[in-house]
Amino acid sequence: MILVTGGTGLVGAHLLLHLIENGEAKVRAIYRKSEHISKTKLLFDLYKKSNLFNQIEWIEANILDIPSLEIAFQNVDYVYHCAACISFNPKDEIQLRKVNIEGTANIVNFCIDKKVKKLCHVSSIAALGDLNQNQTIITEETEWNPEVLHSDYGISKYGAEMEVWRGHQEGLQVVIVNPGVIFGPGFWNQGSGAFFTSIKKGLPFYTNGTSGYVAVTDVVKIMQLLMESPSNGERFIIISENLSYKDIIYKISEKIKAKKPNIEAQPWMLSLAWKIDWLLSKVIQTNRKISKQGAQSLLNKDQISNEKVKNYLNFQFEKIDNYLDKIVVYFNK
């Protein structure tokens, strides 16, 4: 039996579809609220794979609720841990740490207790290390520097990885994947899907900072391949390309026929923006839209390597430009 946490999110939903399409007969997913399952069903419908949806065994459970996990872990052999809290709002710091660190610790503990054969943990490039002055590209071996400013989300995902490594030291077979910004259809109001809806509405600004991007279909393919491989106690960066925010925004704008932004956000503008945003959150209690760390990340030009996973699996990533064409077809529907 395969257990998937976070099966109602972008990665988890695509993973469920991928596993079933590739012949996995026993796939279980957990959900917190019944209405969340509809997101996954809509994704199966989007791909015209509705007939496969009923093969999923759904269990109501929460990664923070021990009794519910006791039920979910019955007869489980392999676990894909995709569930996470994703937020870059400083107000969510406590929730991020609780879900991402404590929740992952619970999953690891159950994997050990139930003698699960292998755990695949979905981390993030936000949990990767920090470049020193003599380094030019981030790899799986780049060391985390606690003195560097990180987002609360990045810190929580790093803490989650520490729980996975603890489990590995206690005898659990593990593999960690660190995806970049994941593109995929069906979740237009969250994550990378918000790129499309925001650009459609009109973005006046862009930056030349960079990040790593990847198709969700490549992410789930690699996850299954690594789970079936001898790899144990390793992490793998999963990105297709390093691209600037300007490039990504312009590509999407062209493909959905939206107006391109024409103002480059300068460092002083971003600094002013997060300070005003902070002030408004204090004065009129608005939700934060940009933090100091978020502003800095929009200017970051660090390059990230995908050589390890490409060489280990002999894997060829889909070009982002090609994959965006496929997403736009679904977006326009």
N, C-alpha and C positions, 0 to 999 in steps of 0.2 A: 504494500500500500504506500502511495506517495501522498504526503501532506503538503499543501501549499497555503502559507499564510499570506494575507494581503491579496487574496484572489479577486477582490472587487476593485483593484487599482489597475493602472495601465500595464505594468509589468506582469503582475499576477494573473490578470485576465488573459493576456496574450500567452503566458506560459501554460495556463490550463488548456487553451486551444491547441497549442503546439504539442503538448504531451499527448493529448487524446488523438490528434491527427497522426501522431507517430506511433500509435499502437499501444499506449499505456492503458490497460484495462481498469486499473484500480487507482482512481485519482480522487482525493478528498480535499475540500477547501473549507476554510472557516470564514464566518461572517459575523459582524457585530449586530447589524440591523437587517431585517429581511428585505427592506427596500433597496439596500445596497446591492443585492444580488442582481437587480434589474440592470445595473450598469454592465455587468459581465454578459448577461443575456443579450443586451442590445449590441454588444461588440460581436458576439457570435452571429447575430442577425445581420450586422453590417457586412461581415465576410461571407454571408450566405451559408453559414455552418450551423444553423439552428438545430439540426438533427443531432449534433454532437453534444449540445449543452446538457441534455438530460443524463449524460454519462457521468457527470460530476456528482459526487456525494457531498452535500453541503451539511456542515455542522455549525450550530451557533456557538461561538466561543470568542474569547477576548484574550489577547496575549498577556494581559495584566490580571486575568482571572484564573487562578490555579484550578479550581474544580472543573471549569469548562474545558481546560486544556487536558485534564485527565481523561475526559471522554474523547476529545479530538485525537489523542495520541494512541488510542487503542489499535494494536496490530500495524503500526506504522513502521516502515523500513527506511524511507528516505524523506527528507524534509527540505523544502525550498522556503526560506524565510524572506518573503518580500514585503511583509507588513512594516510600515514605518510612519512616523509623523513627519511631514515635510512642511516646514515654515521658515521664513526668514524674518519674521516679526519678533523682535526682542521680548515682547510680552509673553510669548509662548515658550520661553526657556524651560520652565518647570515641566510643561507637558512634553516637550521634546526629549528631555532627559528621562522622564518617566517611561514614555512609550519606547523610545529607541534603545535605551540602555537597560532599564529594568525589564522591559518586555523581551528583549533579546536574551537576557540572563535566564528568564523563565523558559524560553524555547531551548536554550542550551542545556539547562538542567533536566528538562524532560527528555531530550535526546539521549543524555547520558543514562538517566534512570530507566528508560524504555529500550536501551540498547539499539538505538537507531544506527543504521549502517553508515550513513553519511549525511552531512548538513551542508547545504549551499546557502550562504548568507549574502544578500544583496546590500552592499554598502554604497559608496558614492565617491566620485573624485574629490568631493569636499573633505574626505577623510584621508587624502593622500598627504605625503610629506611636503616640506618647504625647501626650496632651492637655496643653497649657499651661494656665495659670490662666485665660486669657481665652477658652478654647475649650470647647465643650460637647458636640461630637459628633465621633467619629472618622470620617474619610473616607479615600479613597485617597491624598490629598495630605498627611495628617497625618505629620509627620516623626518618625522613630525617634530616641529620645534614649538614647544609650549609657550615660548616668549613672543611668537608671531601672533598677530591678531587674527582670530578665526571666528566664523559665524557660530552662533549657538547650535545651528543645525550640524555644521561640520564637527563641532566638539562632541555632539551627541552620537554621531555616526562613528567617530573615532572610539568613543567609549563603548559602543556596541561591538566594534571589532575586538576590543580588549576582552569582552566576555566570550567571544567566539574562540580567541586564542587560548583563553583559560580552559574552555571545553576541550580543545585539542590537547592541551597538556594533561588533561585527565583521561585521555584515551579516545576521544571522539574524532572520527575522520571528518575534516572540514575543508571547504574551499570558499574563498571570499571573492566576489566580483565587485569591481569599482567602475560602474558605468558613468559616462559623461552625461550631458543633457540628452535625454531620451525622447526621440520623436516617434509618435505613433498616433493613429486615428482613434476617434471615439470618446476622448476625454477632453473636450474643447474648453472647459472652464477651469482647468487645473493644470499645473505643471507646464510642460512644453506646449500643450494644446492652447494655453493662453496666449502664446506667441501669435497664433493665427487670429484669434478673436480680437486681440489688442491691435494688431496690425490692420485688420479689417476696419476697425473703428477709426484708425489713424494715429500714428505715432509721430510727433514732431522731432524727436531726438534720436540720435544713435551714438554709439561709442566705437572705438577701434580696439577695445579690449578683446581678448580671445577666450575661447573655451573649447572643450572636446565634445563632439556630437556623435550620436549613434542611433541607428534604427532599432526600434523595439524588437523587431523580428530577429535581428542579429543578436541582441542581448539574450533572448530566450533560447535560441539555438546554441549559443556558447554555454549557457548554464547547463543545459542537458548534456552536452558533450563533455563538460568538465565533471559532471556527476558520474558519467559512465567511464571516465578515464581513471588511471591510477593516481591522479593528482590528489595529494593530501597535505594539509598544512601550508597551502600556498594561496596567494592572492593574484588576481589578474585584472589589469585595467582593460576596460571595454569601451573603446572609442573608435570611430571610423576616421574622423579628421579633426584637426584643429582649425577652427574658422573664427573670424572676427564677428562680433555682434552685428557690425555694419553689413558684412557679407550675408549673414543669415537673414537679417531683416529685409535686405534688398531682394534676396532670392525669393522669399515668401511673398513680398509685395508684388513682384513681377508675376508670380504664379497665380495669385488670387486677384490680380488686377486692382491692387490698392495703391494709394498714394505713398511714395517713398518719403521717409523723413529727410529733411534737408539741413538740419542743424546738428553739428557735432557737439556733444556734451563735453565741455572742458572740465578738468579737475576741480576748478574753483566753483563751477556750476553744480557739480555733484556734491561737493562739500557743503555748499549753501543749501542744497535740496534736502539732505538728510538732517541738517540742523533745524530747518523750518519744519520738516515733518515731525521731528522729535518734539519741538515746541508745541505744535498743534495737538499732538497726542496728549500732552500734559494739560493744555488749556481747555480744549473742547472734547477731549476723550475720543479722538478719532483713532482708527486702527493704523498702525505704522505701515507705510508703503515702501520705505527704503531706510535701511540702517547704515551706520558708518561702514560696517563690513561689506554690506551689499554695494555701496557706492564704490568702495575700493575694488571689489571684484569686477566691476564693469570696466575698469581700466587695466586689469591684470593681463599681461601678455605671455605668461608662462606657457611653454609647450609641453604636451603630455605624450608619452610614448605608448604605442599599442603593440610593440614588437614582441613582447613575451607571449601574448596569447596567439598572435599570428603564427609565430614559430612553433609553439607547442602543439597547436591544433591544425596547423597548415590551413588557417582560416583566411578567407578573402571577404573583407567587409564590403557592404553595398555603399556606393557613393551617396553622400547626403543629398546632392542635387537630384539624383535619380529617385531617391526615396521620397523626397518632398513632392515630386510629381504624382506619386501614388497617393500620398496623403491628401493632396489637393482635390483629387477626384472624390474622396469621401467627404471632405470639408464642404465642397460645393453642393453636396446632396442635403 
